[in-house]
């Protein structure tokens, strides 16, 4: 995970967060007339799903960092297109298998 996550969080989102991101993404896609979930669906739901599931630590609070700030930065730093994802050196070992 990105270093800022370790620096700012004392408690991260659990497995149910991922389940609700996927469920919300499916619902949002269907409401938009699509049969597939896009990265935009997940990005749009990141804050509402994760905001109450993560806990910032003292270092983050002293810097004025809120859960929304962490989520915004995480979304900004997460590759959203396949080309960006497969070229990320942190993930190349996974895609090589």
C-alpha positions as CSV (number, residue, x, y, z in Angstrom):
1,X,0.0,0.0,0.0
2,X,1.1,3.6,-0.5
3,X,3.3,4.9,2.4
4,X,0.8,7.7,3.3
5,X,-1.7,5.0,4.3
6,X,0.7,3.6,6.9
7,X,1.5,7.1,8.0
8,X,-2.1,8.4,8.4
9,X,-4.3,5.4,9.4
10,X,-4.6,3.5,12.6
11,X,-7.5,1.3,11.2
12,X,-8.2,0.4,7.6
13,X,-11.3,-0.7,5.8
14,X,-12.1,-4.4,6.1
15,X,-13.4,-7.0,3.6
16,X,-17.0,-5.8,3.9
17,X,-15.8,-2.4,2.4
18,X,-14.8,-4.2,-0.8
19,X,-18.0,-6.1,-0.9
20,X,-20.0,-2.9,-0.6
21,X,-17.9,-1.1,-3.2
22,X,-18.6,-3.9,-5.6
23,X,-22.3,-4.0,-4.7
24,X,-22.6,-0.3,-5.0
25,X,-20.7,-0.3,-8.3
26,X,-23.1,-2.8,-9.7
27,X,-26.1,-0.8,-8.6
28,X,-24.7,2.4,-10.0
29,X,-23.9,0.8,-13.3
30,X,-27.4,-0.6,-13.6
31,X,-29.0,2.7,-12.7
32,X,-26.8,4.2,-15.5
33,X,-28.1,1.6,-18.0
34,X,-24.9,-0.4,-18.1
35,X,-24.3,-4.1,-17.4
36,X,-20.7,-3.6,-16.2
37,X,-19.0,-1.8,-13.4
38,X,-16.5,0.9,-14.4
39,X,-13.7,2.4,-12.5
40,X,-15.7,5.6,-12.4
41,X,-18.4,3.8,-10.4
42,X,-15.9,2.6,-7.8
43,X,-14.2,6.0,-7.6
44,X,-17.6,7.7,-7.1
45,X,-18.5,5.3,-4.3
46,X,-15.1,5.3,-2.5
47,X,-15.8,8.1,-0.1
48,X,-19.3,7.1,0.9
49,X,-18.3,3.5,1.4
50,X,-14.9,4.0,3.1
51,X,-15.3,7.3,5.0
52,X,-16.7,5.7,8.2
53,X,-14.6,2.5,7.9
54,X,-11.2,4.1,8.3
55,X,-9.7,5.7,11.3
56,X,-7.0,8.3,11.1
57,X,-4.2,8.4,13.6
58,X,-2.8,11.2,15.7
59,X,-0.2,12.2,13.0
60,X,-2.9,12.6,10.5
61,X,-5.2,14.6,12.8
62,X,-2.3,16.9,13.7
63,X,-1.7,17.6,10.0
64,X,-5.4,18.2,9.5
65,X,-5.9,15.1,7.4
66,X,-9.4,13.7,7.4
67,X,-10.7,10.3,6.2
68,X,-12.0,12.1,3.0
69,X,-8.4,13.5,2.4
70,X,-7.0,10.0,2.6
71,X,-9.7,8.6,0.3
72,X,-9.2,11.4,-2.3
73,X,-5.4,10.8,-2.3
74,X,-5.9,7.0,-2.5
75,X,-8.3,7.4,-5.5
76,X,-5.9,9.8,-7.2
77,X,-2.9,7.5,-6.8
78,X,-4.7,4.3,-7.8
79,X,-4.3,3.5,-11.5
80,X,-7.7,3.3,-13.2
81,X,-6.9,2.1,-16.7
82,X,-5.5,-1.4,-17.6
83,X,-2.4,0.1,-19.2
84,X,-1.6,2.1,-16.1
85,X,-2.3,-0.8,-13.9
86,X,-0.2,-3.4,-15.7
87,X,2.8,-1.0,-16.0
88,X,2.8,-0.2,-12.3
89,X,6.1,-1.7,-11.0
90,X,4.5,-2.6,-7.7
91,X,2.0,-4.9,-9.5
92,X,4.1,-6.4,-12.3
93,X,4.9,-9.5,-10.3
94,X,1.2,-10.2,-9.9
95,X,0.5,-9.8,-13.6
96,X,3.5,-11.9,-14.6
97,X,2.1,-15.0,-13.0
